[in-house]
Amino acid sequence: MQGGVAGGARKAMMRRASRWLALVPVALLAFWAAVSWPGWEREAQQAAGLAARLGCSCRYIENRTLESCQSDLAGVPWMALVRYEDAPESRRLTAKVPLLATRSARLHEGFGCLPER
């Protein structure tokens, strides 16, 4: 009888240990995301700023469609994640990387497209 009780306790302990071990990859993934977030945010800010400025120039100085302007930046890192908002009445283009960055550029006559904060 002693062997059956000890074996049952050992199995219960192994089940608890396997549950904790299953959480290790999740904890490592969360740690990696937390450590990497500042770098991702910095790169996203750069990508959004570049997309806003070049997109504004393309759209309002060259008078091209927004779709044709987006193809100019294809292949640049992070540009596949950038989303654009066009405001023709104020001649402003906003570029966003979801959850990470938002930048705008506006056409100022005589100066071209200048970034806004």
C-alpha positions in Angstrom: 0.0 0.0 0.0 2.9 2.4 0.7 4.2 2.1 -2.8 0.8 3.0 -4.3 0.5 6.2 -2.2 4.1 7.3 -2.8 3.6 6.7 -6.6 0.4 8.7 -6.6 2.1 11.6 -4.8 5.0 11.4 -7.2 2.6 11.6 -10.2 0.8 14.6 -8.7 4.1 16.4 -8.1 5.2 15.7 -11.7 1.9 17.1 -13.0 2.4 20.3 -11.0 6.0 20.6 -12.2 5.0 20.1 -15.8 2.4 22.9 -15.4 5.2 25.3 -14.2 7.5 24.2 -16.9 4.8 25.0 -19.5 4.9 28.6 -18.3 8.6 29.0 -18.8 8.4 29.7 -22.6 5.6 32.2 -22.0 7.7 34.0 -19.3 10.7 34.0 -21.7 8.6 35.4 -24.5 7.2 38.2 -22.2 10.7 39.0 -21.0 12.1 39.2 -24.6 9.2 41.5 -25.6 9.7 43.8 -22.6 13.5 44.1 -23.3 13.0 44.6 -27.1 10.1 47.1 -26.9 12.3 50.3 -26.6 14.2 49.3 -29.7 11.1 48.5 -31.6 9.5 51.8 -30.6 12.6 53.7 -31.7 12.6 52.0 -35.1 8.9 52.5 -35.5 9.3 56.2 -34.8 11.9 56.5 -37.4 9.9 54.6 -40.0 6.7 56.7 -39.3 8.7 59.9 -39.5 10.3 58.9 -42.8 7.0 57.7 -44.2 5.2 60.9 -43.2 7.8 63.3 -44.6 8.4 61.4 -47.9 4.7 60.6 -48.3 3.8 64.3 -47.8 6.3 65.4 -50.4 5.2 62.8 -52.8 1.5 63.5 -52.3 1.5 67.3 -52.1 4.6 68.5 -54.0 4.6 65.8 -56.7 0.8 65.6 -56.7 0.8 61.8 -56.9 -1.8 59.5 -55.4 -1.1 58.1 -51.9 -1.1 54.5 -53.3 1.8 55.4 -55.8 3.7 57.1 -52.9 3.5 54.0 -50.7 5.2 51.9 -53.4 8.2 54.3 -53.2 9.0 53.1 -49.7 8.5 49.3 -50.3 11.4 47.3 -49.1 12.4 49.8 -46.4 12.4 48.1 -42.9 9.2 48.6 -41.0 7.3 50.2 -44.0 5.1 47.2 -44.4 3.6 48.1 -41.0 3.0 51.8 -41.7 -0.6 53.0 -42.1 -1.3 56.4 -43.7 -4.0 59.0 -43.0 -4.3 61.7 -45.6 -5.9 65.1 -44.7 -6.0 67.0 -48.1 -7.8 70.0 -46.5 -4.8 70.8 -44.3 -2.3 69.2 -46.6 -1.1 66.9 -43.9 -0.1 63.2 -44.0 0.0 61.1 -40.9 1.9 57.8 -40.8 1.3 55.3 -38.0 2.9 52.1 -36.9 0.1 50.5 -34.8 0.8 50.5 -31.0 4.2 52.0 -31.5 4.4 55.3 -33.3 2.6 58.2 -35.0 4.2 61.0 -37.0 2.8 63.7 -39.2 4.2 66.0 -41.9 2.5 69.1 -43.3 3.1 71.1 -46.5 4.3 74.6 -45.7 4.4 76.8 -48.8 7.9 77.8 -49.7 9.5 75.3 -47.2 8.1 71.9 -48.4 6.8 69.2 -46.1 8.0 69.7 -42.5 7.5 67.2 -39.7 5.1 67.9 -36.9 5.1 66.5 -33.4 
